[in-house]
Amino acid sequence: MSQRVSDQVMADVIAETRSNSSSHRHGGGGGGDDTTSLPYMHKVGTPPKQTLFQEIKHSFNETFFPDKPFGKFKDQSGFRKLELGLQYIFPILEWGRHYDLKKFRGDFIAGLTIASLCIPQDLAYAKLANLDPWYGLYSSFVAPLVYAFMGTSRDIAIGPVAVVSLLLGTLLSNEISNTKSHDYLRLAFTATFFAGVTQMLLGVCRLGFLIDFLSHAAIVGFMAGAAITIGLQQLKGLLGISNNNFTKKTDIISVMRSVWTHVHHGWNWETILIGLSFLIFLLITKYIAKKNKKLFWVSAISPMISVIVSTFFVYITRADKRGVSIVKHIKSGVNPSSANEIFFHGKYLGAGVRVGVVAGLVALTEAIAIGRTFAAMKDYALDGNKEMVAMGTMNIVGSLSSCYVTTGSFSRSAVNYMAGCKTAVSNIVMSIVVLLTLLVITPLFKYTPNAVLASIIIAAVVNLVNIEAMVLLWKIDKFDFVACMGAFFGVIFKSVEIGLLIAVAISFAKILLQVTRPRTAVLGKLPGTSVYRNIQQYPKAAQIPGMLIIRVDSAIYFSNSNYIKERILRWLIDEGAQRTESELPEIQHLIVEMSPVTDIDTSGIHAFEELYKTLQKREVQLILANPGPVVIEKLHASKLTELIGEDKIFLTVADAVATYGPKTAAF
């Protein structure tokens, strides 16, 4: 058997050598009759032919199951498959087996620390969603428990966040203007339910790659715009302006007009004093924590200190009698069921679905970005699809237990990380502390001034305005900077949803622009090598007399095939004119370097056929260099290789130049 294989290999080598020899003789007119000095050249290989089913299966697996999630189930017993299945759904069953007291110590401290941060934030963020403060606490009790059992991030801290709260409040108030009505509350639960359904479907159907269509640049601009919008909204509480006198719009012009309209009879100096005092205190603690990472706890506990001190101050001075707005009543007790409050039919069902899908996608984008950041810092794997299922499940469960949309909080996750958390148990500890707060402490928040809650929100969103990231975008990619600014100005001058729409639109526009107008480059030979590179990047790279070498830096599809053909012809005309002026030999061979071309469709094949015919009329020979496996297979299937000629397809540009170029260029 081995002898037959060896004989076959030898026969293939001899046949290939003869084929190459024939190819060299055929190309001798371009490079002289002496072909004995030409090096051995490999032919472009063709991959094994696959059936239609194999191609579909491969594409399907690469698109939806690149991580091969079912590989671990292979050749396992039924009981072991059940065990692995439960561990896949509930990762805590896998890492929980190795949990010990040392890890719990870190998680316990981290859980207490983020609880001290989340409780005052929850009271404030619920107001952004136009909900009563206790719904923020409800959301930080149920959701973290669910995530701890199903999530794969060790560091992410779950709860309400400023941007999603503002987005939810804005979208819901567009549907129901009376934010104190029971229907508004029901719509909030409905939107939360469908946000969870959206997130879960993306995870179950393994469509998580869809959230990547929102570019980093667009997210930076959207977050910055949302942060400024949130900060402007807090001027109402910071200055003591009543809700009835303040605009419901979120754009900067409407808000500032509302603020200055009430400057003489709407502002309360005691409220301003309280708010600004604690805002300065919060910002100072954030600065201290930023300068000295070991003092992160100073910033983490400062919101709770602010709430305690301000509440005590208002209580003993009875400042609420002199116009200082306070929280007043906060319900105590565990979350009541809200399963019968969700709109599963009626006129608000469509609104609940629309708001839920938008809020769910934004929440998911933020959570995945946070999870990936900390996973990279600690060097562990984050399963994006499991994260989506976990996020979806916690929001569905939350909607049934009086919670609104929750996700990963960057500020709390950063504190969780710096406090030394080891696993998601820190979320369980935080949840228990919130539960104890709901059962015992909530009546003590009665005299908490709203100005302090406004200060907490402003201090929390300051870091969302990332000036350094914007400057970096300007330096690296001007189009990314335009996307960033488009989302930013859309949010602050119009509305949160318009800013989000602009962010998505610009992200898609960038994708379409890059797909429909791919880059092409003229290549030249680096001195003393057989390497060919872009002559704009390497000015010393020399072009080959009588040849034009062009590299296409994209797959060739119906959306760009005509542009690529026309761009190549423009290169040919421009380069031909320059060489004529310089009295250099006319271009006789056009080499298309296809290494970056990962795929080509029928429109691309047709474009190359037209390119070949056009070049033939101009007495220019088309040559292809290094087409990939998918491309060469389609070239053979379309018989384009027969049209161009098998001897005009080479493994490298150097081989093509050695065969058809002048002797001086070959070596």
C-alpha positions as CSV (number, residue, x, y, z in Angstrom):
1,M,0.0,0.0,0.0
2,S,2.8,2.5,1.0
3,Q,4.6,1.7,-2.2
4,R,1.6,2.6,-4.3
5,V,1.2,5.9,-2.4
6,S,4.8,6.7,-2.9
7,D,4.6,5.9,-6.7
8,Q,1.5,8.1,-7.0
9,V,3.2,11.0,-5.2
10,M,6.3,10.7,-7.5
11,A,4.0,10.6,-10.5
12,D,2.2,13.8,-9.3
13,V,5.6,15.5,-8.8
14,I,6.8,14.6,-12.3
15,A,3.5,15.7,-13.8
16,E,3.6,19.0,-12.0
17,T,7.2,19.6,-13.0
18,R,6.3,19.0,-16.6
19,S,3.3,21.3,-16.3
20,N,5.4,24.0,-14.8
21,S,8.0,23.5,-17.5
22,S,5.4,23.9,-20.1
23,S,4.1,27.0,-18.4
24,H,7.5,28.5,-18.4
25,R,8.0,27.8,-22.1
26,H,4.7,29.4,-22.8
27,G,5.7,32.5,-20.8
28,G,9.2,32.7,-22.4
29,G,8.1,35.5,-24.8
30,G,7.8,37.9,-21.8
31,G,11.0,37.0,-20.1
32,G,13.3,35.6,-22.8
33,D,13.8,32.1,-24.2
34,D,16.2,31.0,-21.5
35,T,14.0,29.2,-18.9
36,T,16.6,26.9,-17.3
37,S,17.3,29.4,-14.6
38,L,13.7,29.8,-13.4
39,P,13.1,28.5,-9.9
40,Y,10.7,25.7,-9.2
41,M,7.1,27.0,-8.8
42,H,4.2,25.5,-7.0
43,K,0.8,25.5,-8.6
44,V,-2.2,27.0,-6.8
45,G,-3.9,24.1,-5.0
46,T,-7.6,23.4,-5.2
47,P,-9.3,22.2,-2.0
48,P,-11.1,18.9,-1.9
49,K,-14.5,19.1,-3.5
50,Q,-17.3,19.3,-0.9
51,T,-21.0,18.4,-1.4
52,L,-23.7,21.0,-1.0
53,F,-24.7,19.5,2.3
54,Q,-21.1,19.7,3.6
55,E,-20.8,23.3,2.5
56,I,-24.0,24.3,4.2
57,K,-23.1,22.4,7.4
58,H,-19.7,24.0,7.5
59,S,-21.1,27.5,7.0
60,F,-23.9,26.9,9.5
61,N,-21.4,25.7,12.2
62,E,-19.0,28.5,11.6
63,T,-21.8,31.1,11.9
64,F,-23.7,29.8,14.9
65,F,-21.4,27.2,16.6
66,P,-17.8,28.4,16.2
67,D,-17.1,27.4,19.8
68,K,-18.3,23.8,19.3
69,P,-20.5,23.8,22.4
70,F,-21.7,20.2,21.9
71,G,-18.2,18.7,21.6
72,K,-18.0,17.8,25.3
73,F,-21.2,15.7,25.0
74,K,-19.7,13.3,22.5
75,D,-19.2,9.7,23.7
76,Q,-20.6,10.4,27.2
77,S,-23.1,8.4,29.1
78,G,-26.7,9.6,29.5
79,F,-26.2,10.6,33.1
80,R,-22.9,12.5,32.3
81,K,-24.7,14.3,29.4
82,L,-27.4,15.4,31.8
83,E,-24.8,16.6,34.2
84,L,-22.9,18.5,31.5
85,G,-26.2,20.0,30.3
86,L,-27.1,21.3,33.7
87,Q,-23.6,22.7,34.0
88,Y,-23.9,24.4,30.6
89,I,-27.2,26.1,31.7
90,F,-26.0,26.8,35.3
91,P,-22.2,27.4,35.2
92,I,-22.3,27.7,39.0
93,L,-22.7,23.9,39.2
94,E,-19.3,23.6,37.5
95,W,-17.1,26.2,39.3
96,G,-19.1,25.8,42.5
97,R,-17.4,22.4,43.1
98,H,-14.1,24.1,43.6
99,Y,-15.4,26.9,45.7
100,D,-13.7,27.4,49.1
101,L,-13.6,29.7,52.1
102,K,-10.7,31.7,50.7
103,K,-12.8,32.6,47.6
104,F,-15.8,33.3,49.7
105,R,-13.8,35.8,51.8
106,G,-13.0,37.9,48.7
107,D,-16.6,37.6,47.4
108,F,-18.1,38.6,50.8
109,I,-16.0,41.8,51.1
110,A,-16.7,42.6,47.4
111,G,-20.4,42.0,47.8
112,L,-20.7,44.2,50.9
113,T,-18.7,47.0,49.1
114,I,-20.9,47.0,45.9
115,A,-24.0,46.8,48.0
116,S,-23.0,50.0,49.8
117,L,-22.7,51.6,46.3
118,C,-25.8,50.0,44.6
119,I,-28.4,50.9,47.3
120,P,-28.2,54.7,46.9
121,Q,-27.7,54.3,43.1
122,D,-30.8,52.1,42.8
123,L,-32.9,54.7,44.6
124,A,-31.7,57.4,42.1
125,Y,-31.7,55.3,38.9
126,A,-35.4,54.3,39.4
127,K,-36.2,58.0,39.2
128,L,-34.6,58.1,35.8
129,A,-37.0,55.5,34.6
130,N,-39.9,57.5,36.2
131,L,-40.5,54.8,38.7
132,D,-40.7,54.8,42.5
133,P,-37.4,54.3,44.3
134,W,-38.1,50.9,45.7
135,Y,-38.3,49.4,42.2
136,G,-34.6,50.0,41.9
137,L,-34.0,48.0,45.1
138,Y,-36.3,45.3,43.8
139,S,-34.3,45.0,40.6
140,S,-31.0,44.7,42.6
141,F,-32.4,41.8,44.6
142,V,-33.8,39.4,42.1
143,A,-31.6,39.9,39.0
144,P,-28.2,39.4,40.6
145,L,-29.4,36.1,42.1
146,V,-30.5,34.8,38.7
147,Y,-27.3,35.9,37.1
148,A,-25.0,34.4,39.7
149,F,-26.4,30.9,38.8
150,M,-26.4,31.4,35.0
151,G,-23.7,34.0,34.1
152,T,-20.1,33.3,33.1
153,S,-18.5,36.6,34.2
154,R,-16.8,36.5,37.6
155,D,-16.6,40.3,37.9
156,I,-19.7,41.9,36.5
157,A,-22.1,43.4,39.0
158,I,-25.8,43.3,38.1
159,G,-28.4,46.0,38.7
160,P,-30.1,49.0,37.2
161,V,-27.8,51.4,35.3
162,A,-28.2,55.1,34.4
163,V,-28.2,54.9,30.6
164,V,-30.8,52.1,30.3
165,S,-32.9,53.7,33.1
166,L,-33.0,57.0,31.1
167,L,-33.7,55.2,27.8
168,L,-36.5,53.2,29.4
169,G,-38.0,56.2,31.0
170,T,-37.9,58.3,27.8
171,L,-39.4,55.6,25.6
172,L,-42.1,54.7,28.1
173,S,-43.1,58.3,28.7
174,N,-43.5,58.7,24.9
175,E,-46.1,56.0,25.0
176,I,-47.8,57.0,28.3
177,S,-47.3,60.6,29.4
178,N,-48.7,60.1,32.9
179,T,-45.7,58.4,34.6
180,K,-47.7,58.0,37.8
181,S,-50.4,55.9,36.3
182,H,-50.7,52.2,36.9
183,D,-50.5,51.6,33.1
184,Y,-47.1,53.2,33.0
185,L,-45.8,50.7,35.6
186,R,-47.4,47.8,33.8
187,L,-45.8,49.0,30.5
188,A,-42.4,49.1,32.3
189,F,-42.8,45.4,33.4
190,T,-44.0,44.5,29.9
191,A,-40.9,46.2,28.3
192,T,-38.7,44.4,30.8
193,F,-40.3,41.0,29.9
194,F,-39.7,41.5,26.2
195,A,-36.2,42.9,26.8
196,G,-35.5,39.6,28.4
197,V,-37.1,37.6,25.6
198,T,-35.0,39.5,23.1
199,Q,-31.8,38.8,25.0
200,M,-32.6,35.1,25.5
201,L,-33.6,34.6,21.8
202,L,-30.3,36.1,20.7
203,G,-28.4,33.7,23.0
204,V,-30.5,30.6,22.2
205,C,-30.4,31.2,18.5
206,R,-26.7,32.2,18.8
207,L,-27.2,35.5,17.1
208,G,-25.0,37.5,19.5
209,F,-22.9,38.7,16.6
210,L,-25.7,41.1,15.7
211,I,-24.8,43.4,18.7
212,D,-21.4,43.9,17.2
213,F,-23.0,46.0,14.5
214,L,-23.0,48.8,17.0
215,S,-19.5,50.1,16.7
216,H,-17.2,51.1,19.5
217,A,-17.1,54.6,18.2
218,A,-20.9,54.9,18.2
219,I,-21.1,53.5,21.7
220,V,-18.6,56.0,23.0
221,G,-20.6,58.9,21.5
222,F,-24.0,57.5,22.6
223,M,-22.8,57.0,26.2
224,A,-21.2,60.4,26.4
225,G,-24.4,62.0,25.1
226,A,-26.6,60.0,27.4
227,A,-24.3,61.0,30.4
228,I,-24.8,64.7,29.6
229,T,-28.5,64.2,29.1
230,I,-28.7,62.4,32.5
231,G,-26.7,65.1,34.2
232,L,-28.9,67.8,32.8
233,Q,-32.0,66.0,33.9
234,Q,-30.6,66.0,37.5
235,L,-30.6,69.8,37.6
236,K,-34.2,69.5,38.5
237,G,-33.4,67.8,41.7
238,L,-30.2,69.6,42.3
239,L,-31.8,73.1,42.1
240,G,-35.1,72.1,43.8
241,I,-37.4,72.6,40.8
242,S,-40.6,70.8,41.1
243,N,-41.6,68.0,38.6
244,N,-44.7,69.9,37.5
245,N,-42.6,72.9,36.4
246,F,-39.8,71.0,34.6
247,T,-39.9,69.9,31.0
248,K,-40.5,66.3,30.0
249,K,-38.1,66.6,27.0
250,T,-34.5,65.4,27.3
251,D,-32.7,67.6,24.7
252,I,-30.3,70.2,26.0
253,I,-32.1,73.2,24.7
254,S,-35.5,72.3,26.3
255,V,-33.8,71.4,29.6
256,M,-31.7,74.6,29.8
257,R,-34.7,76.7,28.9
258,S,-36.7,75.1,31.7
259,V,-33.9,75.6,34.2
260,W,-33.5,79.3,33.4
261,T,-37.2,80.0,33.2
262,H,-37.5,79.1,37.0
263,V,-34.3,80.8,38.1
264,H,-36.2,83.5,40.1
265,H,-39.1,81.5,41.6
266,G,-38.3,77.8,41.2
267,W,-34.8,77.4,42.7
268,N,-34.4,76.5,46.4
269,W,-31.1,77.7,47.9
270,E,-31.1,75.0,50.7
271,T,-31.6,72.3,48.1
272,I,-28.7,73.8,46.0
273,L,-26.4,73.9,49.1
274,I,-27.1,70.3,50.0
275,G,-26.8,69.0,46.4
276,L,-23.6,70.9,45.5
277,S,-22.0,70.0,48.8
278,F,-22.4,66.3,48.4
279,L,-21.7,66.5,44.7
280,I,-18.3,68.0,45.5
281,F,-17.7,65.4,48.2
282,L,-18.6,62.5,45.7
283,L,-16.3,63.9,43.0
284,I,-13.4,64.4,45.5
285,T,-13.7,60.7,46.6
286,K,-13.8,59.6,43.0
287,Y,-10.6,61.6,42.3
288,I,-8.9,60.1,45.4
289,A,-9.9,56.6,44.2
290,K,-8.6,57.3,40.7
291,K,-5.2,58.5,42.0
292,N,-4.8,55.7,44.5
293,K,-6.3,52.4,43.4
294,K,-6.0,51.0,46.9
295,L,-8.4,53.6,48.1
296,F,-11.2,52.5,45.8
297,W,-13.4,51.8,48.8
298,V,-13.5,55.5,49.5
299,S,-15.4,56.2,46.3
300,A,-17.5,53.0,46.8
301,I,-18.9,53.9,50.2
302,S,-19.2,57.7,49.5
303,P,-22.8,57.5,48.1
304,M,-24.0,55.6,51.1
305,I,-22.3,58.1,53.4
306,S,-23.9,60.9,51.5
307,V,-27.4,59.4,51.9
308,I,-26.9,58.7,55.6
309,V,-25.5,62.2,56.5
310,S,-27.9,64.1,54.3
311,T,-30.9,62.2,55.6
312,F,-29.8,62.8,59.2
313,F,-29.3,66.5,58.4
314,V,-32.7,67.0,56.9
315,Y,-34.3,65.1,59.7
316,I,-32.8,67.2,62.5
317,T,-33.3,70.5,60.7
318,R,-36.6,69.7,59.1
319,A,-35.4,71.3,55.9
320,D,-38.2,69.5,54.1
321,K,-40.6,72.1,55.7
322,R,-38.6,74.8,53.9
323,G,-38.9,73.4,50.4
324,V,-36.2,70.7,50.3
325,S,-37.7,67.8,48.3
326,I,-37.3,64.4,50.0
327,V,-37.9,60.8,49.0
328,K,-40.8,60.5,51.5
329,H,-42.3,57.0,51.6
330,I,-40.4,53.9,50.5
331,K,-42.2,50.5,50.5
332,S,-40.6,47.8,52.6
333,G,-40.8,44.1,52.1
334,V,-39.8,41.6,49.4
335,N,-40.7,42.1,45.7
336,P,-44.4,41.5,45.0
337,S,-45.4,39.3,42.0
338,S,-46.1,41.3,38.8
339,A,-46.9,38.4,36.5
340,N,-50.5,39.5,36.1
341,E,-49.4,43.1,35.4
342,I,-47.7,42.4,32.1
343,F,-49.6,43.4,28.9
344,F,-49.9,40.2,26.8
345,H,-52.7,41.7,24.8
346,G,-54.3,45.1,24.3
347,K,-53.2,48.4,22.9
348,Y,-49.9,48.6,24.9
349,L,-48.6,45.2,23.8
350,G,-46.9,46.6,20.7
351,A,-45.4,49.5,22.6
352,G,-44.0,47.1,25.2
353,V,-42.4,44.9,22.6
354,R,-40.8,47.9,20.8
355,V,-39.4,49.5,24.0
356,G,-38.3,46.1,25.3
357,V,-36.3,45.2,22.2
358,V,-34.5,48.6,22.1
359,A,-33.8,48.6,25.9
360,G,-32.8,44.9,25.8
361,L,-30.2,45.4,23.0
362,V,-28.7,48.5,24.6
363,A,-28.5,46.7,28.0
364,L,-27.0,43.6,26.4
365,T,-24.4,45.7,24.5
366,E,-23.3,47.4,27.7
367,A,-23.1,44.1,29.7
368,I,-21.1,42.2,27.0
369,A,-18.6,45.1,26.7
370,I,-18.1,45.2,30.5
371,G,-17.9,41.4,30.8
372,R,-15.3,41.2,28.0
373,T,-13.2,44.0,29.6
374,F,-12.8,42.3,32.9
375,A,-12.5,38.8,31.4
376,A,-9.5,40.0,29.4
377,M,-8.0,41.6,32.5
378,K,-8.2,38.3,34.4
379,D,-7.6,36.1,31.4
380,Y,-10.6,33.9,31.4
381,A,-13.2,33.0,28.8
382,L,-16.5,34.8,28.6
383,D,-19.2,32.9,26.7
384,G,-21.2,35.6,24.9
385,N,-24.2,33.3,24.2
386,K,-24.5,32.1,27.8
387,E,-24.3,35.7,28.9
388,M,-27.2,36.6,26.6
389,V,-29.3,33.7,28.0
390,A,-28.4,34.7,31.6
391,M,-29.3,38.3,31.0
392,G,-32.5,37.3,29.2
393,T,-33.6,34.9,32.0
394,M,-32.9,37.4,34.8
395,N,-34.9,40.1,33.0
396,I,-37.8,37.7,32.3
397,V,-37.8,36.6,36.0
398,G,-37.4,40.2,37.0
399,S,-40.4,41.3,35.0
400,L,-42.5,38.8,36.9
401,S,-41.3,40.1,40.3
402,S,-41.7,43.9,40.0
403,C,-38.2,44.6,38.5
404,Y,-37.3,46.8,35.5
405,V,-34.5,46.2,33.0
406,T,-31.2,45.4,34.6
407,T,-27.7,44.8,33.2
408,G,-24.1,45.0,34.1
409,S,-23.0,48.2,35.7
410,F,-19.5,49.4,34.8
411,S,-19.0,51.5,38.0
412,R,-20.1,48.7,40.3
413,S,-18.2,46.0,38.3
414,A,-15.0,48.1,38.6
415,V,-15.5,48.3,42.4
416,N,-16.3,44.6,42.5
417,Y,-13.1,43.8,40.6
418,M,-10.9,46.1,42.8
419,A,-12.6,44.8,46.0
420,G,-11.2,41.4,45.2
421,C,-14.2,39.4,44.0
422,K,-13.4,35.8,42.9
423,T,-16.7,34.6,41.5
424,A,-20.3,35.6,40.9
425,V,-21.1,34.9,44.6
426,S,-20.4,38.6,45.2
427,N,-23.7,39.3,43.4
428,I,-25.4,36.9,45.8
429,V,-23.9,38.7,48.8
430,M,-25.0,42.1,47.4
431,S,-28.5,40.7,46.7
432,I,-28.8,39.5,50.4
433,V,-27.8,42.9,51.6
434,V,-30.4,44.6,49.4
435,L,-33.0,42.1,50.7
436,L,-32.1,43.1,54.3
437,T,-32.4,46.7,53.3
438,L,-35.9,46.1,51.8
439,L,-37.0,44.3,55.0
440,V,-35.5,46.5,57.7
441,I,-33.9,49.8,56.5
442,T,-36.2,51.3,53.8
443,P,-38.3,53.4,56.3
444,L,-35.0,55.3,57.3
445,F,-34.8,56.7,53.7
446,K,-37.9,58.8,54.2
447,Y,-36.0,62.0,54.7
448,T,-33.4,61.4,52.1
449,P,-33.2,64.6,50.0
450,N,-33.7,64.2,46.2
451,A,-30.8,66.6,45.7
452,V,-28.4,64.0,47.1
453,L,-29.8,61.3,44.7
454,A,-29.3,63.8,41.9
455,S,-25.7,64.3,43.0
456,I,-25.1,60.5,43.1
457,I,-26.3,60.2,39.6
458,I,-24.2,63.0,38.3
459,A,-21.1,61.7,40.0
460,A,-21.8,58.2,38.6
461,V,-22.2,59.3,34.9
462,V,-19.2,61.6,34.8
463,N,-16.9,58.8,33.7
464,L,-19.2,57.9,30.8
465,V,-17.9,61.1,29.0
466,N,-14.7,59.5,27.7
467,I,-12.7,62.4,26.2
468,E,-9.5,60.3,25.8
469,A,-11.4,57.8,23.7
470,M,-12.8,60.6,21.5
471,V,-9.4,62.1,20.9
472,L,-8.0,58.6,20.1
473,L,-10.9,58.1,17.6
474,W,-9.9,61.4,15.9
475,K,-6.3,60.3,15.6
476,I,-7.0,56.8,14.4
477,D,-10.1,57.0,12.2
478,K,-11.9,60.2,11.2
479,F,-15.0,58.3,10.1
480,D,-15.2,56.7,13.5
481,F,-15.0,60.1,15.1
482,V,-17.8,61.3,12.8
483,A,-19.9,58.3,14.0
484,C,-19.1,59.1,17.6
485,M,-20.0,62.8,17.2
486,G,-23.2,61.9,15.3
487,A,-24.4,59.7,18.1
488,F,-23.3,62.3,20.7
489,F,-25.1,65.3,19.2
490,G,-28.1,63.2,18.3
491,V,-28.6,62.4,22.0
492,I,-28.0,65.8,23.5
493,F,-29.8,67.9,20.8
494,K,-32.7,65.6,20.0
495,S,-33.4,62.6,22.2
496,V,-31.9,59.3,23.4
497,E,-33.7,57.2,20.8
498,I,-32.7,59.5,18.0
499,G,-29.1,59.4,19.1
500,L,-29.3,55.6,19.3
501,L,-30.8,55.5,15.8
502,I,-28.0,57.7,14.5
503,A,-25.4,55.5,16.1
504,V,-26.8,52.4,14.4
505,A,-27.2,54.1,11.1
506,I,-23.7,55.4,11.0
507,S,-22.3,52.0,12.1
508,F,-24.1,50.4,9.2
509,A,-23.1,53.2,6.8
510,K,-19.4,52.5,7.7
511,I,-19.9,48.8,7.0
512,L,-21.6,49.4,3.7
513,L,-18.9,51.9,2.7
514,Q,-16.1,49.5,3.5
515,V,-17.9,46.7,1.6
516,T,-18.9,48.6,-1.4
517,R,-15.7,50.7,-1.7
518,P,-12.8,48.4,-0.7
519,R,-9.2,49.5,-0.9
520,T,-6.9,48.6,-3.8
521,A,-3.2,49.1,-4.0
522,V,-0.4,49.2,-6.5
523,L,2.4,46.9,-5.5
524,G,6.1,47.2,-6.1
525,K,9.2,45.0,-5.4
526,L,11.2,45.8,-2.3
527,P,14.9,46.0,-3.2
528,G,16.9,42.9,-2.6
529,T,13.9,40.7,-2.0
530,S,11.1,38.9,-3.8
531,V,8.5,40.7,-1.6
532,Y,5.9,42.9,-3.2
533,R,4.3,45.7,-1.1
534,N,2.1,48.8,-1.5
535,I,4.2,51.5,-3.2
536,Q,2.5,54.2,-1.1
537,Q,3.6,52.5,2.1
538,Y,7.0,51.6,0.8
539,P,8.2,54.4,-1.6
540,K,11.4,52.4,-2.4
541,A,9.4,49.5,-3.8
542,A,10.0,49.4,-7.5
543,Q,7.4,48.7,-10.1
544,I,8.2,46.1,-12.8
545,P,8.6,47.4,-16.3
546,G,5.8,46.3,-18.6
547,M,3.7,45.0,-15.6
548,L,1.1,46.5,-13.3
549,I,0.5,44.7,-10.0
550,I,-2.7,45.5,-8.1
551,R,-3.8,44.0,-4.8
552,V,-7.6,43.9,-3.9
553,D,-8.1,44.2,-0.1
554,S,-11.5,42.7,0.2
555,A,-13.8,39.9,-0.7
556,I,-15.5,40.5,-4.1
557,Y,-19.3,40.5,-4.0
558,F,-22.2,41.9,-6.1
559,S,-22.0,45.1,-4.0
560,N,-18.4,45.9,-4.9
561,S,-17.5,43.9,-8.0
562,N,-18.2,46.6,-10.5
563,Y,-16.3,49.2,-8.5
564,I,-13.3,46.9,-8.2
565,K,-13.3,46.3,-12.0
566,E,-13.5,50.0,-12.7
567,R,-10.9,50.9,-10.1
568,I,-8.4,48.4,-11.6
569,L,-9.0,49.8,-15.1
570,R,-8.5,53.4,-13.7
571,W,-5.2,52.2,-12.2
572,L,-4.3,50.8,-15.6
573,I,-5.1,54.1,-17.4
574,D,-3.4,56.3,-14.8
575,E,-0.2,54.1,-14.5
576,G,-0.1,53.7,-18.3
577,A,-0.2,57.5,-18.8
578,Q,2.6,58.1,-16.3
579,R,4.8,55.4,-17.8
580,T,4.3,56.8,-21.3
581,E,5.3,60.3,-20.0
582,S,8.4,58.7,-18.4
583,E,9.2,56.8,-21.6
584,L,8.9,53.5,-19.8
585,P,7.7,50.3,-21.5
586,E,3.9,50.0,-22.0
587,I,2.0,47.8,-19.6
588,Q,1.6,44.3,-21.1
589,H,0.6,42.3,-18.0
590,L,-1.8,43.1,-15.2
591,I,-1.3,41.0,-12.1
592,V,-4.1,40.9,-9.6
593,E,-2.8,39.9,-6.1
594,M,-5.7,38.0,-4.5
595,S,-4.4,37.0,-1.1
596,P,-6.8,39.3,0.8
597,V,-9.8,38.1,-1.3
598,T,-11.5,35.6,1.0
599,D,-14.5,35.0,-1.2
600,I,-16.0,35.8,-4.6
601,D,-19.6,35.5,-5.9
602,T,-21.1,35.2,-9.4
603,S,-21.1,39.0,-9.8
604,G,-17.4,39.0,-9.0
605,I,-16.8,36.2,-11.5
606,H,-18.7,38.2,-14.1
607,A,-16.7,41.3,-13.3
608,F,-13.5,39.4,-13.9
609,E,-14.8,38.1,-17.2
610,E,-15.5,41.6,-18.3
611,L,-12.1,42.8,-17.0
612,Y,-10.4,40.0,-19.0
613,K,-12.2,40.9,-22.2
614,T,-11.5,44.7,-21.8
615,L,-7.8,43.9,-21.2
616,Q,-7.7,41.7,-24.3
617,K,-8.9,44.6,-26.4
618,R,-6.0,46.7,-25.0
619,E,-3.5,43.8,-25.6
620,V,-2.9,43.4,-21.8
621,Q,-2.7,39.9,-20.3
622,L,-4.6,39.3,-17.0
623,I,-2.7,37.2,-14.4
624,L,-4.0,36.1,-11.0
625,A,-1.7,35.6,-8.0
626,N,-2.5,33.5,-4.9
627,P,-6.3,33.1,-5.0
628,G,-7.5,31.4,-1.8
629,P,-9.2,28.0,-1.6
630,V,-12.8,29.3,-1.8
631,V,-11.9,31.6,-4.7
632,I,-9.9,29.1,-6.8
633,E,-12.7,26.6,-6.4
634,K,-15.2,29.1,-7.7
635,L,-12.9,30.1,-10.5
636,H,-12.7,26.5,-11.6
637,A,-16.4,25.9,-11.3
638,S,-17.2,29.0,-13.5
639,K,-14.5,27.9,-16.0
640,L,-12.9,31.4,-15.6
641,T,-9.5,29.6,-15.2
642,E,-10.0,28.2,-18.7
643,L,-10.8,31.6,-20.1
644,I,-7.8,33.3,-18.4
645,G,-5.6,30.2,-18.8
646,E,-4.3,27.8,-16.1
647,D,-0.8,29.1,-16.8
648,K,-1.8,32.6,-15.9
649,I,-2.6,31.7,-12.3
650,F,0.3,31.7,-9.8
651,L,1.0,31.0,-6.2
652,T,2.8,34.2,-5.7
653,V,3.4,37.6,-7.4
654,A,7.1,36.7,-7.5
655,D,6.3,33.5,-9.6
656,A,4.2,35.5,-12.0
657,V,7.0,38.1,-12.4
658,A,9.6,35.5,-12.8
659,T,7.6,33.9,-15.6
660,Y,6.3,36.9,-17.5
661,G,8.5,39.8,-16.4
662,P,11.9,40.9,-17.6
663,K,14.9,38.9,-16.4
664,T,16.2,41.7,-14.2
665,A,13.0,41.8,-12.2
666,A,12.8,38.1,-11.5
667,F,15.8,37.8,-9.2
